[in-house]
């Protein structure tokens, strides 16, 4: 009887170890220093149809409608604005650019992104492209932060750094292709202000100005 109990205990122990090992093997192992949690950039497009004047351009009422739509979207840096105008009117482009300029955004030249449907006759379509960045699956506490026999990184490894990076980058498309530049870096543009400050003459180089001071007497008269 005692021998059968020992066998049962040994079988239960082996079964529990098998369950634990199978659970450990199901956890994906990352033995590199590159995090499996990387920022994902998504692009959304919003459209708004406006009526244009016969000679091009937009009326004041249409510009106010467009301004209200921009406000409802919360237009911000990083948003791209394009105009889908069948007539390709410069006046219409200028009207949209005037409204968008209140948010400090310039309307992109060139063809607008393709959107579903057709642009209504006698009108134009404003397309706002917005990109967002996030790190799916973070935070990830699916695995414990204890010793790993396979020398793998923790499941939450990289979540904090990449989530902060996705939140801090103003133009999310820079996470994909970087900033297309004119060959001038941020450091070079910053040095312009520094060089201008260094090249300026000291304020005391020309000496102090002689300012004459005079006392002003004020008289007050009282009536009886």
Secondary structure by P-SEA (a helix, b strand, c coil): caaaaaaaaaaaaaaaaaaaaaaaaaccccccccccbbbbbbbbbbbbbbbbcccccccaaaaaaaaaaaaaacccccbbbbbbcccccaaaaaaaaaaaccccbbbbccccccccccccccbbbbbbbbbbbbbccccccccccccccccccccccaaaaaaaaaaacccccccccccccccccaaaaaaaaaaaaaaccccccccccbbbbbbbbbbbbbcc
